[in-house]
Amino acid sequence: MSTQTEPKLVTQIDFARAGQITPQMKEVADREHRDPEYIRERVADGRIAIPANIVHIKKGMRAFGVGEGLSTKVNVNLGISGDKADAAEEWKKVKIAEDFGADAIMDLSNSGKTRQFRQQLIDETPLMVGTVPMYDAIGYMEKPLVNLTKDDLFEVVRAHAEDGVDFMTIHCGINKSVTKTFKETGRLMNIVSRGGSLLFGWMEVTGNENPFYEYFDELLEICHEYDVTISLGDSCRPGCLYDSNDATETAEMIELGKLCKRAWAAGVQVMVEGPGHMALDEIAANMKLQKRLCHNAPFYVLGPLVTDIGVGYDHITAAIGGAISASSGADFLCYVTPAEHLCLPNAQDVLDGLMATKIAAHAADIAKKVPHARDMDDKMGQARRKLDWDAMWKCALDPVTGKKRYEESPAATEGTCTMCGKMCAVRTVNKVFEGTTIDLGMED
């Protein structure tokens, strides 16, 4: 009789490989109109991730699937900054994210003691919660960047895991090999990732290898203990069109692909992060290259922004790129707001950015033939045919804004809007089919 101890099943990928369907897999399957076995198979081989920290599960979080064959997920960034530490404003953003259909919130707080805000967020929101521990390290450890040690950085990662963070962006791929390529080939915008730039600076000053890369196995042990999905950060994403698809970006992507396999072997779920800024005609090929190099891991994309000069309207430039990236294989879109490149977004910016990104994700889901993706669009068509405005609000991604605009400009002819009034095409055709007299003269 064997006395060998069976390995403990902790993570979603552990259970999936053991042939077990977890409650989270079942919840994802129900929401996505998929068979639970479809979800389990893809979690087992890494094509779907279910970021759900075991601590957050106990607090009542909803399970969300990210990956192949599922609806495109949308993330909202928020958090307290050094220049604008207004927690009340950040909670307004949380409420917007929850009310208007975000799937995830990333707490990017980077000033002072951020743990209380993060813990309260995890306690209260049912959405996926992500963080970037590198942002928190300086304030958490109360040390200058160059004095941080590997143990300091890993202590912060463990604290985030213990708090219940579901996925962490960790910039593991920017190693000495990648920085050598960066310095040899050059870039117009250099490194624009905040976490990537901090690690690059630390590596250059200390002369050491990136500790998240050098001690990756130790990092995986922490992630496995709490089932934290590791979101492999794109330190070298292009910050302008000139740098897209260059040697530095590609060199890091190759490293991320290697790390994917190591994480899966350790029973840790993975997402991979992508660009950035990229010309419209380059996006589809970049998505396919990433999926090839990273073995079909779920792809988490910022935009990409399809022009560099849309300042003040970058939620639009990102939504254009987001629709193309998601329809070409990306699984998760990080929203961009009108404040991008300018300032910390306010609550209205968050709503505008979320809506633009939701539209991009939904458009991509229709193109990808995600099950039932077009159902609400068809219902909207039926409501518009009937000029049933109440039904239209129920179909809208943002019913509040739509209803407000409509009611601010009342039409003289019942059931129409002030664009066409009595000449409303829908009204005219309805009257024809009803056998009603059509009066489009000058008099009522």
N, C-alpha and C positions, 0 to 999 in steps of 0.2 A: 504494500500500500504506500503510495507516494505521500510524503510529508511536505511537498513543495507548496508554499502559500500562493493562492491565486492572487494576481495583481488586483489592487483596489480600483474599481471603476469610479471615476470622479467626473470627467469631462463628457460633454456631449459626444465627442469623437470616440472616447473610450466605450461608452454604451453602444454607439452605433456599430463599432467593430465587433462587439460581442453579440450583435444581432438583436439588441434590445431597443425598443422604441420608447423614448422618454416622454413624460407629459409635455415637455417643451416641443419635441418633434411633432407630437399629435396636435398641439395648438397651432404650430406653423402650418401643418398640413391642412387643418380646417380653414384657416384664414386664406391660404393660397389656392384652395380648391385642388389639392393634390392628395394622392394616396400617401399615408404615413410611411409606407415602405419606400416610396420615391424619395422622401426626405431623408430617411435613414441611410439609404445607399449613398447619397451624395454627401451627407455629413461624414460618413465613414471614409470616403476618399478625398475629402477636403474641398469638394466643389461647392458645398453649402456650409456656411458657418451660422451658428446660433449663439451670438454673444449673450451669455446669461451667467453672470457670476453667481455662485451658489449662495452667497450672502444676499444678493439682490433678489434672487428667486424667493427666498424666505420672507422678503419684505413685500412680495406680491407683484413683481414686475410681470409685464406681458412678454411673451417670447416672440422674437422676430427672426425670420430667416433671411440670410443675405447670400445670394448666389444663383447658380444655374437654374433657369426655369421659373424663378420667383419674381414677384413684382419688384421694381427698382425702389430701393429705400432712400430716404432723404434725411440728412443730418443738419441740425442747427448748432452753430457755434455760439457760445456766450461765455461770460466770466468776468471777473473783476480785474481791471488793469491798474497799473501804478498811477497813471494820470487821471483815471476816472473810476474811483473805487466806490461805486454806488450799488450796493447789494439790492436795494429796493427795485432799481431799474432792471437788474438782471432777473429778478423774480417775475417782473412783467413779461420778459422775454420767454421765460419758462412756460408761463401761462399761454402765450401765443403759440409756442411750439406744440403744446398739448392740445390746444383747442383747434388748431388749423392743420393737424395731420402730419406732423413730423414723426419720424420713427425713432430718432435718436437725438440726444443732446450731448455735445462735447463741452465739458467745463474746461476752458482754457485759461482759468484764473492764473495770474503770474505775479501777484504782488502780495507780500505779507503772508500771514497764516491763512491758508486757503481751505484747511481741512474741514472747518465747521460748515462752510457753504457746500462743499462736496458731499459731506455726510448727510446734510439736510436734503440735498437734491436726490440722493439715492434713496433716502427714507420716503420721499414724497412722490417721486415721478415713477410711473410704470414703464416709461420709455427706456430704451438702451441708453446707458451712460458711458461716455468715453472720456479719456483724459490724455494729456501728454506729460508724463512725470518729469521730464527734463525741464519743463517750464516752472515746475513747482520746486525744483531741487534747491535753488539758491535761497529762496525764502524759507523753505522747510528746514534746511541745515544751517541757515544763518552763516553762510560762508561765501566768499567770492568764488566765481566760477572756477578759476584756476586752482583753487585749493580743495575742490571737491575730489573725493576719492571714489574708486569703484564701489567700495562698501557704502559710501554715502548715497550714491545713485541707486543702488539696489535696495537700500533701506526705504527710499521714497517709493520705489516700485512696490515693495511689499506693503507699505502703508496704504497705497491706492487699492491694492488687491484686497486687503483686509476690510477696507471701507465698503467694498462691493462694486467697484468699477467693472463694467462688462467688457470693455475693450480698451486697450492702451496703444496709442501711437508711440512706438519706440523706434528710433532711427538706428537700426542695427547694420544697415547695409553700407554706410559711409565708413569704409575701412581705409587702411593706408594705401591699398591698391587703387581704390577709387579716387582718393585725394591726389594720388600721383598722376592719374589720368587727367583730373581736373586742372592741376597746375601745368601739365604739359600741353594741353590742348586749348585751355583758356575759354572764357565765356564773356558775353556782353554784360550779363547781369550777375555773374558769379553765383553764389548760393543764396537763395531767397527763402528757404525753409528756416523758420526760427530755431527749431530744435536742431536741424542739421548744421546751422551756422554756429550754434553754441558748442556742439561737439567738435566741429572742425577747429574752432578757436582753441578748445581745450586740448585737442590732439597736437596742434601746432605748438602751443606753449609748453606742454609737458613732454612732448616727444613720444607719448605712449599711444598704443593702439586703442581704438574705440572700445571701451569696456563692455558695451552691449554686444559687440561683435566677438571680442576675445573670450568673454565669459557667457556666451549665448546659452550654453547648456544649463548654467545656474539660473539664468533668467527664465528659462523654460520650466524649471522646477517650481518657481514661484507661481507662474501662470497656470501650471497644471494643478497646483494645490487648491486654487480657487476657481478654476475654469475661467480664466481671463483669456479672451481672444486677443492674440497679439496682432496688431495692425502695423505691418512693417512699413515704417515711414519712408517717404520719398525725399530724402535730404537734398537730392540733386534734381528735383523737378524744375522744368524750365520756368523762369520768371518773366520771359518775354518770348515773342515768336522766334527771334533770332536763335535762341538757344534750344528750341524744341528738337527732340530726336537726335541730340548730339552725342558725342562719345561718352561724356560724363553721365548723362541720364541713362544711357544704355548699359554702361559699365556697372552702375548701381543696380539696375534691374536684373542683371545676370546674377549678382550677389544675392539679391532678394529671392530669386528662384531657388538657389541652393539652400537658403535658410528656411524656405517653405518646407522642404523635404525633412529637414532636421526637426522642425517643430512638429510636423505630423507624426514623425517617428516617436516623439516624446509624448504623444497624446494631447497636443495643444492645437487649438483651432487657430486659423490664420486668415487674415485679409491682407491684401497688398495695396498700397496707396500709389496714385498716379498723378499726372500733370493736372494743373499748371496752366501754362499759356501754349497754345498750339493752333496753327493755321487749320482752317476748316477741312482742307483736302488731306491733311495728315492724320486726322483723328482715328478714323476707322482702322488704318493700318497699325497705328500705335496700340490700339486696344487688342488687336489680334496678336501682335508681337508680345505684349505683356502676358496674355493668356498662354501663349506658347512657352515663354521662358519661365513662367511661374506656375506651370502645370495646372492651369484652370482654377487656381485659387480665386475666391471672390475679389473683385477689383473695386477699390474705393477711390473716387475721382473728385478733384476740386475743379469744377468746370468741365473741360478746360476753357479758358477765355480765348475767344477766336480773334480778338484784336487787342492791341495794347493801348488804344486811344479812346476807349469808352468810359473814361473817368466820370464817375457820378451815375453811370448806367451799367456798371459791371455785372449787376444781377442779370441783365439782358445778354451781355456778351457771354456770360457763363452758362446761361440757360440754353443758348444756341448750341454751344459746345457740349453741354450736358446731354441734350437730346440725342445728338449724334453719337456721343460716347456710349450712352446706355443702350441705344439701338444696335450698337456694334459690339456689345459684350460687357460693358461696365455694369456693376451690380448695385452700386451705392454711390449717391451723389452728395457731396458736401455743399451746402448752399453758399452762395456769394451774395452779398447785399450791395445796395447803392453806395455804401460807405467804404467799400473795398479800396485799398490804397490811400484812403483819406483820413479815416478816424474810426474810433470805436462806434459800432452801429447803435442807434437808438431803437426803441421798440417798433416804430414804424418801419425802419430799415429792415428789421428782422422779419416783419410780416411780408414786406415786398420781396425780400430775398427768398423766403420760404415759398411764397406763391409761385415765383418764377421757376424755382427748382422743382416744385411739385408738378407744374405744367410740363416741364422738360421730362421728368421721370414718367409721367402718365403717357405722354406722347410716345416715348420709347416703348412702354409696355404694350401699347396698341400695335406698334410696328413689330414687336417681338412675339405677338400673339400670346401674351400671357393670359392664362384662363380668366375669362370674364372681365378683362381689362376694359372692354368697350361698352360694357353693360350700361353704365351711367350716362355715357354719351348718347346711346340710343334712347334712353329715358328722357334726356334733355331734348332730343329731337322731337319726341312725342309731345312733350310739354310745350315746346315752342309752336308746334303745329296747332295746338289747341289754344294758344295764347294764355296758357295757365301759368301765371307768374308765380304763384305759391309753389307749384310743382317745380318750376325752374330753380327757385332758391334751394330746394332740397337736393337738386342735382349739382349745384355749383360747388367748386372747390372752396370758394370764399363767398358764402351767401350773404355775409354782413355787408361787404363792400358793394356787391351787386345790387342788393335791395336798397341800400342807402342812395346810390347814384340814381336809381330808377325813381325813387320817391322824391328826390330833390328837384326833378324836372317832370312834373305831371303833364300828361298829354290831354288834349281837349277831347279826343275820341277814345272812349272807353276800350281798354284792352290793348291799346297800342302804346308806342313810345314816341317821344318828340322828334325822333329821326325822320319818320315817315308819316305819322299821324294817320289820316284817312286813307293815304296811299300805301299803307302797309301791305306788302305783297301777300303775306300770310292771311290777313283779314280778307283781302280781295278774293283769293282763291277759295277760302272757306265759304264766303257768301255765294260764290258761283255754285259750289256743290250743295249748298243749302237751298238753292233756288231763290235767294234773297236778292232784291233790287240793289244794284251797285250804283251808288251816287257819288261820283267823283267831281261833281260840279263845284262852283265857287260857293254856293249856298249850302248850308246844312240841310 
